Amino acid sequence: MSTGTLYGAIHRLLEDRWIERFREAEAPRDRQAYRLTSKGLDIVAEEVRRMKLLTRLATVRLAHREG
């Protein structure tokens, strides 16, 4: 992933309020730290649920092919 791609993604996540900047107590001056917001956590949780469903569906389909 190029630097431009990474910074573009971070910028979009900040704009959409999925992440926020925060200060680390003992971080170098030029390093930025980010954390998920409550909105970001909700979106990640929903995506995990979606991926689990897709995994279950794929497992069932593969089981039918093998059986």
N, C-alpha and C positions, 0 to 999 in steps of 0.2 A: 504494500500500500504506500502510495507516495505521500509526502508531507502535505501537499495541497489537498489530497483526498481526505486525510485525517482531520486537518483543520476545518475543512468544509463540513464534515460530519459533526464535529464538535460544535461548530457555529449553529448548525441546524438544530441539534439537540438542545442547545442553550435557548434558541429562539422559541422552540416548541415547549420549553420548560420541563423537559424530561430530565435534565441535569442542571446542576448549579455549581458555581465556583465556591471554593472555601479555602481558608488559610490553614495550612498545616503548621503546627507549632515549631517544628525544627526542619523546615524545608529550605533548600537553596532559594535565593531571591527570585530567580527567573523561572522557577518551576511552578506551573499551575496545577492545582488539585481540583478534581470534580467529584461530585457524588450524585446519586440518583435522588430526584425529588419524590414526593409521595405520588405524583402523577406518573413519574418514570417507573417507580416500583409497581404500580398498578398495571402499567403496560407490559412490563417484563413478566409479571405473574400471569397475565392473560396469554402472552405468547408461550410461556411454559405449558399452560393448560392446552393450548392449541397443538403444540408439538407432541405432547403426551397422547392426545387423541389421534393424531396422524400416525404415531408409532403403533398404537393399539390396532388401528385399522389396517396398517401394513402387515402387522403380525398375523392378523386373522386371514388376510388374503394369501399370505405366503403359506400358512398352515393348510388352507384349502387346496392350494396347488400341489403341495407335497403329499396330501392324503388321498 
